[in-house]
Amino acid sequence: MGVGNTSAARLAQQVAGSLRSHGYKAYLVGGCVRDLLLGAEPKDYDLSTDAPPHQVLALFPGAHRVGAHFGVVLVREGEAQVEVATFRKDHEYHDGRHPHHVTFEQDPREDVLRRDFTINALLLDPATGEVIDYAGGRRDLRFKIVRAIGEPEKRFREDHLRMLRAVRLAARLDFEIESETEAAIVRLHPLILDVSAERIRDELMRILVEGAARRGFELLDRTGLLGDILPEVAAMKGVEQPPDFHPEGDVWTHTLLMLERLESPTATLALGVLLHDVGKPPTFRVEERIRFDGHVEVGVELTRGILSRLRFSNDEIRRVEALVDSHMRFKDARRMKESTLKRFLRLEHFEEHLELHRLDCESSHGNLDHYEYVRRKREEFGEEQIKPPRLLTGADLISAGYAPGPEFGRVLQAVEDAQLEGRVQSKDEALALARALLAAS
């Protein structure tokens, strides 16, 4: 079978050919073989060889080790890159991630049987197109199964993150997790808390943005991993909502419906969808009707805590907080003063706010009136009206003879309100209004 025609695929073929010409074995291995057999274009290409790392480095000037202890060498050519790993056998894991030591091997069977799942243990000879299967991966691909190699519990104790990977693979590929493999996750799921926050974060984000977020989160819940990693999200289950606005059901069901509708989202939009109602469980109360007073403010606080815990960047945290903070403002858009509406429309990354609101409506009552109104107003105003150059600044007030003070901010905002509403249109008019406001203060 062919191995693709991207620059990375061509580089992989060249590297494998060079290794073979020097008397070494060389196979494509892992996810790239799985994807090729499924008819998908691999994102990355990995090679496995019996050539020792120092020989790989000697054959490819400019290559460098990326896993010295594990015999992994990165070969680059332009934008393309291929990881070349020497066949190895892992010995005794002590930290839930790394083997205590490895030995390099000549037999590819030893190399693949140390891997995580059967569908990731396939070898492909790029010269002949022959697929070598020591673990039953082709059968599991045919029957759409994610199965741990060997004893599932041993595989997950070796590297706890494999539990999350099983969920991600099953979700993305629309496969089932094999029963014994899933049972081992259910038994061992608390071990995920021993994994670094950064590794958990990266797997979660792949679940959220790779196109099967709803299935991924249902599997996280089913295996017990959700309550370990995101207890605040797990708390959404069973939290009822007013049926007039949410005929779909509880907060968890609503969130799953939104996740299901995500299409190629940014990471921050996906997180905004996941967390926009995270403040509802702790604010739920029934007083004549179901109420969630203050759920936005509580949600912002919880969002900050969750994303900080998972080591997201400050910029990502602020961006998701803004989505949670503003997701209820759309319902007030028709009643906003023009200046308030324009400030709302010029929020950073407003396209994410708009999309979150659309998903929110479509996953509940289905009424898109507020969405259409805001979208229409944004087009009607245009960027120049939403965020025009300021007519007046603090420096202008100082130049006019006023001493800086706390009233400057209030006055400048009032002047900008007037500018946004068309009541002042020149610097002279803006300064005259500022003088009147300062004189009255």
Contacts in CASP RR format, 6 or more apart in sequence:
PFRMAT RR
TARGET T0000
AUTHOR 0000-0000-0000
METHOD contacts of the structure
MODEL  1
MGVGNTSAARLAQQVAGSLRSHGYKAYLVGGCVRDLLLGAEPKDYDLSTD
APPHQVLALFPGAHRVGAHFGVVLVREGEAQVEVATFRKDHEYHDGRHPH
HVTFEQDPREDVLRRDFTINALLLDPATGEVIDYAGGRRDLRFKIVRAIG
EPEKRFREDHLRMLRAVRLAARLDFEIESETEAAIVRLHPLILDVSAERI
RDELMRILVEGAARRGFELLDRTGLLGDILPEVAAMKGVEQPPDFHPEGD
VWTHTLLMLERLESPTATLALGVLLHDVGKPPTFRVEERIRFDGHVEVGV
ELTRGILSRLRFSNDEIRRVEALVDSHMRFKDARRMKESTLKRFLRLEHF
EEHLELHRLDCESSHGNLDHYEYVRRKREEFGEEQIKPPRLLTGADLISA
GYAPGPEFGRVLQAVEDAQLEGRVQSKDEALALARALLAAS
1 36 0 8 1.000
1 37 0 8 1.000
1 124 0 8 1.000
1 129 0 8 1.000
1 131 0 8 1.000
2 36 0 8 1.000
2 126 0 8 1.000
2 129 0 8 1.000
3 9 0 8 1.000
3 12 0 8 1.000
3 13 0 8 1.000
3 28 0 8 1.000
3 32 0 8 1.000
3 36 0 8 1.000
3 45 0 8 1.000
3 124 0 8 1.000
3 126 0 8 1.000
3 129 0 8 1.000
4 36 0 8 1.000
4 41 0 8 1.000
6 41 0 8 1.000
6 80 0 8 1.000
7 77 0 8 1.000
7 78 0 8 1.000
7 79 0 8 1.000
7 80 0 8 1.000
8 42 0 8 1.000
8 44 0 8 1.000
8 45 0 8 1.000
8 80 0 8 1.000
8 81 0 8 1.000
8 82 0 8 1.000
9 42 0 8 1.000
9 45 0 8 1.000
10 80 0 8 1.000
11 45 0 8 1.000
11 75 0 8 1.000
11 77 0 8 1.000
11 80 0 8 1.000
11 81 0 8 1.000
11 82 0 8 1.000
12 28 0 8 1.000
12 32 0 8 1.000
12 45 0 8 1.000
12 47 0 8 1.000
12 82 0 8 1.000
12 126 0 8 1.000
13 126 0 8 1.000
14 77 0 8 1.000
15 26 0 8 1.000
15 47 0 8 1.000
15 60 0 8 1.000
15 75 0 8 1.000
15 82 0 8 1.000
15 84 0 8 1.000
16 26 0 8 1.000
16 27 0 8 1.000
16 28 0 8 1.000
16 47 0 8 1.000
16 126 0 8 1.000
16 127 0 8 1.000
17 26 0 8 1.000
17 126 0 8 1.000
17 127 0 8 1.000
18 59 0 8 1.000
18 60 0 8 1.000
19 25 0 8 1.000
19 26 0 8 1.000
19 47 0 8 1.000
19 49 0 8 1.000
19 51 0 8 1.000
19 56 0 8 1.000
19 59 0 8 1.000
19 84 0 8 1.000
20 26 0 8 1.000
20 127 0 8 1.000
22 51 0 8 1.000
22 55 0 8 1.000
22 59 0 8 1.000
24 49 0 8 1.000
24 50 0 8 1.000
24 51 0 8 1.000
24 55 0 8 1.000
25 49 0 8 1.000
25 50 0 8 1.000
25 87 0 8 1.000
25 108 0 8 1.000
26 47 0 8 1.000
26 48 0 8 1.000
26 49 0 8 1.000
26 51 0 8 1.000
26 126 0 8 1.000
27 47 0 8 1.000
27 48 0 8 1.000
27 49 0 8 1.000
27 108 0 8 1.000
27 123 0 8 1.000
27 124 0 8 1.000
27 125 0 8 1.000
27 126 0 8 1.000
27 132 0 8 1.000
28 36 0 8 1.000
28 45 0 8 1.000
28 46 0 8 1.000
28 47 0 8 1.000
28 48 0 8 1.000
28 123 0 8 1.000
28 124 0 8 1.000
28 125 0 8 1.000
28 126 0 8 1.000
29 46 0 8 1.000
29 47 0 8 1.000
29 48 0 8 1.000
29 85 0 8 1.000
29 111 0 8 1.000
29 112 0 8 1.000
29 121 0 8 1.000
29 122 0 8 1.000
29 123 0 8 1.000
29 124 0 8 1.000
30 46 0 8 1.000
30 115 0 8 1.000
30 120 0 8 1.000
30 121 0 8 1.000
30 122 0 8 1.000
31 42 0 8 1.000
31 44 0 8 1.000
31 46 0 8 1.000
31 119 0 8 1.000
31 120 0 8 1.000
32 42 0 8 1.000
32 44 0 8 1.000
32 45 0 8 1.000
32 46 0 8 1.000
32 124 0 8 1.000
33 122 0 8 1.000
33 123 0 8 1.000
33 124 0 8 1.000
33 131 0 8 1.000
34 119 0 8 1.000
34 120 0 8 1.000
34 122 0 8 1.000
34 141 0 8 1.000
35 41 0 8 1.000
35 42 0 8 1.000
35 43 0 8 1.000
36 42 0 8 1.000
36 124 0 8 1.000
37 122 0 8 1.000
37 131 0 8 1.000
37 138 0 8 1.000
37 141 0 8 1.000
38 141 0 8 1.000
38 173 0 8 1.000
44 83 0 8 1.000
45 82 0 8 1.000
45 83 0 8 1.000
46 82 0 8 1.000
46 83 0 8 1.000
46 84 0 8 1.000
46 85 0 8 1.000
47 82 0 8 1.000
47 83 0 8 1.000
47 84 0 8 1.000
47 85 0 8 1.000
48 84 0 8 1.000
48 85 0 8 1.000
48 86 0 8 1.000
48 87 0 8 1.000
48 108 0 8 1.000
48 111 0 8 1.000
48 112 0 8 1.000
48 123 0 8 1.000
49 56 0 8 1.000
49 84 0 8 1.000
49 85 0 8 1.000
49 86 0 8 1.000
49 87 0 8 1.000
50 86 0 8 1.000
50 87 0 8 1.000
50 105 0 8 1.000
50 106 0 8 1.000
50 108 0 8 1.000
51 59 0 8 1.000
51 84 0 8 1.000
51 86 0 8 1.000
52 86 0 8 1.000
52 104 0 8 1.000
53 65 0 8 1.000
53 68 0 8 1.000
53 71 0 8 1.000
53 72 0 8 1.000
53 73 0 8 1.000
53 86 0 8 1.000
56 63 0 8 1.000
56 73 0 8 1.000
56 75 0 8 1.000
56 84 0 8 1.000
56 86 0 8 1.000
57 63 0 8 1.000
57 64 0 8 1.000
57 65 0 8 1.000
57 73 0 8 1.000
60 73 0 8 1.000
60 75 0 8 1.000
60 84 0 8 1.000
62 76 0 8 1.000
63 73 0 8 1.000
63 74 0 8 1.000
63 75 0 8 1.000
63 76 0 8 1.000
63 84 0 8 1.000
64 73 0 8 1.000
64 74 0 8 1.000
65 71 0 8 1.000
65 72 0 8 1.000
65 73 0 8 1.000
65 74 0 8 1.000
66 72 0 8 1.000
66 73 0 8 1.000
66 74 0 8 1.000
66 83 0 8 1.000
69 102 0 8 1.000
70 85 0 8 1.000
70 88 0 8 1.000
70 102 0 8 1.000
71 85 0 8 1.000
71 86 0 8 1.000
71 88 0 8 1.000
71 102 0 8 1.000
71 104 0 8 1.000
72 83 0 8 1.000
72 84 0 8 1.000
72 85 0 8 1.000
72 86 0 8 1.000
73 83 0 8 1.000
73 84 0 8 1.000
73 85 0 8 1.000
74 81 0 8 1.000
74 82 0 8 1.000
74 83 0 8 1.000
74 84 0 8 1.000
75 81 0 8 1.000
75 82 0 8 1.000
75 83 0 8 1.000
75 84 0 8 1.000
85 111 0 8 1.000
86 104 0 8 1.000
86 105 0 8 1.000
87 104 0 8 1.000
87 105 0 8 1.000
87 106 0 8 1.000
87 107 0 8 1.000
87 108 0 8 1.000
87 110 0 8 1.000
87 111 0 8 1.000
88 102 0 8 1.000
88 103 0 8 1.000
88 104 0 8 1.000
88 105 0 8 1.000
88 110 0 8 1.000
88 111 0 8 1.000
88 114 0 8 1.000
89 102 0 8 1.000
89 103 0 8 1.000
89 105 0 8 1.000
89 110 0 8 1.000
89 111 0 8 1.000
89 114 0 8 1.000
90 99 0 8 1.000
90 102 0 8 1.000
90 114 0 8 1.000
90 158 0 8 1.000
91 99 0 8 1.000
91 100 0 8 1.000
91 101 0 8 1.000
91 102 0 8 1.000
91 103 0 8 1.000
92 99 0 8 1.000
92 100 0 8 1.000
92 101 0 8 1.000
93 99 0 8 1.000
93 100 0 8 1.000
93 157 0 8 1.000
93 158 0 8 1.000
93 159 0 8 1.000
94 100 0 8 1.000
96 157 0 8 1.000
96 158 0 8 1.000
96 159 0 8 1.000
96 160 0 8 1.000
96 191 0 8 1.000
96 194 0 8 1.000
96 195 0 8 1.000
97 159 0 8 1.000
97 160 0 8 1.000
97 161 0 8 1.000
97 195 0 8 1.000
99 158 0 8 1.000
105 111 0 8 1.000
108 123 0 8 1.000
108 132 0 8 1.000
108 134 0 8 1.000
109 134 0 8 1.000
112 121 0 8 1.000
112 122 0 8 1.000
112 123 0 8 1.000
112 134 0 8 1.000
112 135 0 8 1.000
112 149 0 8 1.000
113 121 0 8 1.000
113 134 0 8 1.000
113 135 0 8 1.000
113 149 0 8 1.000
113 150 0 8 1.000
114 149 0 8 1.000
115 121 0 8 1.000
115 135 0 8 1.000
115 149 0 8 1.000
116 148 0 8 1.000
116 149 0 8 1.000
116 155 0 8 1.000
116 159 0 8 1.000
116 162 0 8 1.000
116 165 0 8 1.000
116 166 0 8 1.000
117 140 0 8 1.000
117 146 0 8 1.000
117 147 0 8 1.000
117 148 0 8 1.000
117 149 0 8 1.000
117 162 0 8 1.000
117 165 0 8 1.000
117 166 0 8 1.000
117 169 0 8 1.000
118 135 0 8 1.000
118 136 0 8 1.000
118 137 0 8 1.000
118 139 0 8 1.000
118 140 0 8 1.000
118 147 0 8 1.000
118 148 0 8 1.000
118 149 0 8 1.000
119 137 0 8 1.000
119 140 0 8 1.000
119 141 0 8 1.000
119 145 0 8 1.000
119 146 0 8 1.000
119 147 0 8 1.000
119 169 0 8 1.000
119 175 0 8 1.000
121 133 0 8 1.000
121 134 0 8 1.000
121 135 0 8 1.000
121 136 0 8 1.000
121 137 0 8 1.000
121 149 0 8 1.000
122 131 0 8 1.000
122 132 0 8 1.000
122 133 0 8 1.000
122 135 0 8 1.000
122 137 0 8 1.000
122 138 0 8 1.000
123 131 0 8 1.000
123 132 0 8 1.000
123 133 0 8 1.000
123 134 0 8 1.000
124 130 0 8 1.000
124 131 0 8 1.000
124 132 0 8 1.000
125 131 0 8 1.000
125 132 0 8 1.000
131 138 0 8 1.000
135 149 0 8 1.000
135 150 0 8 1.000
137 147 0 8 1.000
140 146 0 8 1.000
140 147 0 8 1.000
140 178 0 8 1.000
144 173 0 8 1.000
144 174 0 8 1.000
144 175 0 8 1.000
144 176 0 8 1.000
145 175 0 8 1.000
145 176 0 8 1.000
145 177 0 8 1.000
145 178 0 8 1.000
146 166 0 8 1.000
146 169 0 8 1.000
146 170 0 8 1.000
146 173 0 8 1.000
146 175 0 8 1.000
146 176 0 8 1.000
146 177 0 8 1.000
146 178 0 8 1.000
146 181 0 8 1.000
147 178 0 8 1.000
147 181 0 8 1.000
148 155 0 8 1.000
148 156 0 8 1.000
148 162 0 8 1.000
148 166 0 8 1.000
148 178 0 8 1.000
148 180 0 8 1.000
148 181 0 8 1.000
148 184 0 8 1.000
149 155 0 8 1.000
152 178 0 8 1.000
152 180 0 8 1.000
152 181 0 8 1.000
152 183 0 8 1.000
152 184 0 8 1.000
152 185 0 8 1.000
153 184 0 8 1.000
153 187 0 8 1.000
153 188 0 8 1.000
155 162 0 8 1.000
155 184 0 8 1.000
156 162 0 8 1.000
156 163 0 8 1.000
156 184 0 8 1.000
156 185 0 8 1.000
156 188 0 8 1.000
156 191 0 8 1.000
157 188 0 8 1.000
157 191 0 8 1.000
160 188 0 8 1.000
160 191 0 8 1.000
160 192 0 8 1.000
160 194 0 8 1.000
160 195 0 8 1.000
161 192 0 8 1.000
161 195 0 8 1.000
161 199 0 8 1.000
161 200 0 8 1.000
161 203 0 8 1.000
163 185 0 8 1.000
163 188 0 8 1.000
163 189 0 8 1.000
163 191 0 8 1.000
163 192 0 8 1.000
163 223 0 8 1.000
163 225 0 8 1.000
164 192 0 8 1.000
164 195 0 8 1.000
164 200 0 8 1.000
164 203 0 8 1.000
164 204 0 8 1.000
164 207 0 8 1.000
164 225 0 8 1.000
165 203 0 8 1.000
166 177 0 8 1.000
166 181 0 8 1.000
166 182 0 8 1.000
166 185 0 8 1.000
167 177 0 8 1.000
167 185 0 8 1.000
167 207 0 8 1.000
167 216 0 8 1.000
167 219 0 8 1.000
167 220 0 8 1.000
167 223 0 8 1.000
167 225 0 8 1.000
168 203 0 8 1.000
168 206 0 8 1.000
168 207 0 8 1.000
168 210 0 8 1.000
168 216 0 8 1.000
169 175 0 8 1.000
170 176 0 8 1.000
170 177 0 8 1.000
170 215 0 8 1.000
170 216 0 8 1.000
170 219 0 8 1.000
171 207 0 8 1.000
171 210 0 8 1.000
171 212 0 8 1.000
171 213 0 8 1.000
171 215 0 8 1.000
171 216 0 8 1.000
171 219 0 8 1.000
172 206 0 8 1.000
172 207 0 8 1.000
172 210 0 8 1.000
172 211 0 8 1.000
172 212 0 8 1.000
174 212 0 8 1.000
174 215 0 8 1.000
177 185 0 8 1.000
177 219 0 8 1.000
177 223 0 8 1.000
182 222 0 8 1.000
182 223 0 8 1.000
185 223 0 8 1.000
185 224 0 8 1.000
185 225 0 8 1.000
186 223 0 8 1.000
186 224 0 8 1.000
189 223 0 8 1.000
189 224 0 8 1.000
189 225 0 8 1.000
189 228 0 8 1.000
190 228 0 8 1.000
192 200 0 8 1.000
192 225 0 8 1.000
192 228 0 8 1.000
192 229 0 8 1.000
193 228 0 8 1.000
197 309 0 8 1.000
197 310 0 8 1.000
197 311 0 8 1.000
198 310 0 8 1.000
198 311 0 8 1.000
200 229 0 8 1.000
200 310 0 8 1.000
201 310 0 8 1.000
201 311 0 8 1.000
201 312 0 8 1.000
204 229 0 8 1.000
204 230 0 8 1.000
204 310 0 8 1.000
205 267 0 8 1.000
205 270 0 8 1.000
207 213 0 8 1.000
207 216 0 8 1.000
207 217 0 8 1.000
207 220 0 8 1.000
208 259 0 8 1.000
208 262 0 8 1.000
208 265 0 8 1.000
208 267 0 8 1.000
208 270 0 8 1.000
208 271 0 8 1.000
208 274 0 8 1.000
209 262 0 8 1.000
209 264 0 8 1.000
209 265 0 8 1.000
209 266 0 8 1.000
209 267 0 8 1.000
209 270 0 8 1.000
211 262 0 8 1.000
211 263 0 8 1.000
211 264 0 8 1.000
213 259 0 8 1.000
213 260 0 8 1.000
213 262 0 8 1.000
213 270 0 8 1.000
213 274 0 8 1.000
214 256 0 8 1.000
214 257 0 8 1.000
214 259 0 8 1.000
214 260 0 8 1.000
217 226 0 8 1.000
217 233 0 8 1.000
217 255 0 8 1.000
217 256 0 8 1.000
217 259 0 8 1.000
217 274 0 8 1.000
218 256 0 8 1.000
220 226 0 8 1.000
220 229 0 8 1.000
220 230 0 8 1.000
221 227 0 8 1.000
221 234 0 8 1.000
221 237 0 8 1.000
226 233 0 8 1.000
226 234 0 8 1.000
227 233 0 8 1.000
227 234 0 8 1.000
230 306 0 8 1.000
232 278 0 8 1.000
232 279 0 8 1.000
232 281 0 8 1.000
232 302 0 8 1.000
232 306 0 8 1.000
233 255 0 8 1.000
233 274 0 8 1.000
233 275 0 8 1.000
233 278 0 8 1.000
235 281 0 8 1.000
235 282 0 8 1.000
236 250 0 8 1.000
236 251 0 8 1.000
236 252 0 8 1.000
236 255 0 8 1.000
236 277 0 8 1.000
236 278 0 8 1.000
236 280 0 8 1.000
236 281 0 8 1.000
237 250 0 8 1.000
237 251 0 8 1.000
237 252 0 8 1.000
238 250 0 8 1.000
238 251 0 8 1.000
238 252 0 8 1.000
239 250 0 8 1.000
239 251 0 8 1.000
239 252 0 8 1.000
239 280 0 8 1.000
239 281 0 8 1.000
239 284 0 8 1.000
240 249 0 8 1.000
240 250 0 8 1.000
240 284 0 8 1.000
240 290 0 8 1.000
241 249 0 8 1.000
241 250 0 8 1.000
241 251 0 8 1.000
241 254 0 8 1.000
241 280 0 8 1.000
241 290 0 8 1.000
242 289 0 8 1.000
242 290 0 8 1.000
243 249 0 8 1.000
244 365 0 8 1.000
245 364 0 8 1.000
245 365 0 8 1.000
246 254 0 8 1.000
246 364 0 8 1.000
246 365 0 8 1.000
247 364 0 8 1.000
247 365 0 8 1.000
248 254 0 8 1.000
248 257 0 8 1.000
248 363 0 8 1.000
248 364 0 8 1.000
251 277 0 8 1.000
251 280 0 8 1.000
251 281 0 8 1.000
254 277 0 8 1.000
254 363 0 8 1.000
254 364 0 8 1.000
255 273 0 8 1.000
255 274 0 8 1.000
255 277 0 8 1.000
257 363 0 8 1.000
258 273 0 8 1.000
258 359 0 8 1.000
258 360 0 8 1.000
258 363 0 8 1.000
259 270 0 8 1.000
259 273 0 8 1.000
259 274 0 8 1.000
261 359 0 8 1.000
261 362 0 8 1.000
261 363 0 8 1.000
262 269 0 8 1.000
262 270 0 8 1.000
262 273 0 8 1.000
262 359 0 8 1.000
265 273 0 8 1.000
265 355 0 8 1.000
266 352 0 8 1.000
267 316 0 8 1.000
268 316 0 8 1.000
268 319 0 8 1.000
268 320 0 8 1.000
268 323 0 8 1.000
268 349 0 8 1.000
268 352 0 8 1.000
269 323 0 8 1.000
269 352 0 8 1.000
269 355 0 8 1.000
269 356 0 8 1.000
271 307 0 8 1.000
271 316 0 8 1.000
271 320 0 8 1.000
271 323 0 8 1.000
272 303 0 8 1.000
272 320 0 8 1.000
272 323 0 8 1.000
272 324 0 8 1.000
272 352 0 8 1.000
272 356 0 8 1.000
273 356 0 8 1.000
273 359 0 8 1.000
275 299 0 8 1.000
275 302 0 8 1.000
275 303 0 8 1.000
275 306 0 8 1.000
275 320 0 8 1.000
275 324 0 8 1.000
276 323 0 8 1.000
276 324 0 8 1.000
276 327 0 8 1.000
276 356 0 8 1.000
276 360 0 8 1.000
277 295 0 8 1.000
278 299 0 8 1.000
278 302 0 8 1.000
278 303 0 8 1.000
278 306 0 8 1.000
278 324 0 8 1.000
279 292 0 8 1.000
279 294 0 8 1.000
279 295 0 8 1.000
279 296 0 8 1.000
279 298 0 8 1.000
279 299 0 8 1.000
279 302 0 8 1.000
280 292 0 8 1.000
280 295 0 8 1.000
282 298 0 8 1.000
282 302 0 8 1.000
283 291 0 8 1.000
283 292 0 8 1.000
283 293 0 8 1.000
283 294 0 8 1.000
283 295 0 8 1.000
283 298 0 8 1.000
284 290 0 8 1.000
284 291 0 8 1.000
284 292 0 8 1.000
285 291 0 8 1.000
285 292 0 8 1.000
285 293 0 8 1.000
296 324 0 8 1.000
296 325 0 8 1.000
296 327 0 8 1.000
296 328 0 8 1.000
299 324 0 8 1.000
300 321 0 8 1.000
300 324 0 8 1.000
300 325 0 8 1.000
303 317 0 8 1.000
303 320 0 8 1.000
303 321 0 8 1.000
303 324 0 8 1.000
304 317 0 8 1.000
304 321 0 8 1.000
307 316 0 8 1.000
307 317 0 8 1.000
307 320 0 8 1.000
308 317 0 8 1.000
312 320 0 8 1.000
319 348 0 8 1.000
319 349 0 8 1.000
319 352 0 8 1.000
322 347 0 8 1.000
322 348 0 8 1.000
322 349 0 8 1.000
322 353 0 8 1.000
323 352 0 8 1.000
323 353 0 8 1.000
323 356 0 8 1.000
326 344 0 8 1.000
326 347 0 8 1.000
326 353 0 8 1.000
327 353 0 8 1.000
327 356 0 8 1.000
327 357 0 8 1.000
327 360 0 8 1.000
329 344 0 8 1.000
330 357 0 8 1.000
330 370 0 8 1.000
330 371 0 8 1.000
330 374 0 8 1.000
331 370 0 8 1.000
333 341 0 8 1.000
333 344 0 8 1.000
333 370 0 8 1.000
333 373 0 8 1.000
333 374 0 8 1.000
333 377 0 8 1.000
334 370 0 8 1.000
334 373 0 8 1.000
336 344 0 8 1.000
337 417 0 8 1.000
337 421 0 8 1.000
338 420 0 8 1.000
338 421 0 8 1.000
339 416 0 8 1.000
339 417 0 8 1.000
339 418 0 8 1.000
339 420 0 8 1.000
339 421 0 8 1.000
341 377 0 8 1.000
342 381 0 8 1.000
342 385 0 8 1.000
342 386 0 8 1.000
342 387 0 8 1.000
342 420 0 8 1.000
343 420 0 8 1.000
344 374 0 8 1.000
345 374 0 8 1.000
345 377 0 8 1.000
345 378 0 8 1.000
345 381 0 8 1.000
345 386 0 8 1.000
346 386 0 8 1.000
346 387 0 8 1.000
347 353 0 8 1.000
350 378 0 8 1.000
354 371 0 8 1.000
354 374 0 8 1.000
354 375 0 8 1.000
354 378 0 8 1.000
357 370 0 8 1.000
357 371 0 8 1.000
357 374 0 8 1.000
358 368 0 8 1.000
358 371 0 8 1.000
361 367 0 8 1.000
361 368 0 8 1.000
361 370 0 8 1.000
361 371 0 8 1.000
362 368 0 8 1.000
378 386 0 8 1.000
385 420 0 8 1.000
388 419 0 8 1.000
388 420 0 8 1.000
390 412 0 8 1.000
390 416 0 8 1.000
390 419 0 8 1.000
391 415 0 8 1.000
391 416 0 8 1.000
391 419 0 8 1.000
391 424 0 8 1.000
391 425 0 8 1.000
391 426 0 8 1.000
391 427 0 8 1.000
391 429 0 8 1.000
391 430 0 8 1.000
392 412 0 8 1.000
392 415 0 8 1.000
392 416 0 8 1.000
392 427 0 8 1.000
392 430 0 8 1.000
392 431 0 8 1.000
392 434 0 8 1.000
393 412 0 8 1.000
394 404 0 8 1.000
394 408 0 8 1.000
394 412 0 8 1.000
396 427 0 8 1.000
396 431 0 8 1.000
397 404 0 8 1.000
397 408 0 8 1.000
397 411 0 8 1.000
397 412 0 8 1.000
397 434 0 8 1.000
397 438 0 8 1.000
398 404 0 8 1.000
400 431 0 8 1.000
400 434 0 8 1.000
400 435 0 8 1.000
402 408 0 8 1.000
402 438 0 8 1.000
407 438 0 8 1.000
407 441 0 8 1.000
410 437 0 8 1.000
410 441 0 8 1.000
411 434 0 8 1.000
411 437 0 8 1.000
411 438 0 8 1.000
411 441 0 8 1.000
412 434 0 8 1.000
414 433 0 8 1.000
414 437 0 8 1.000
415 424 0 8 1.000
415 430 0 8 1.000
415 433 0 8 1.000
415 434 0 8 1.000
415 437 0 8 1.000
418 424 0 8 1.000
418 430 0 8 1.000
418 433 0 8 1.000
419 425 0 8 1.000
419 430 0 8 1.000
423 433 0 8 1.000
424 430 0 8 1.000
424 433 0 8 1.000
END
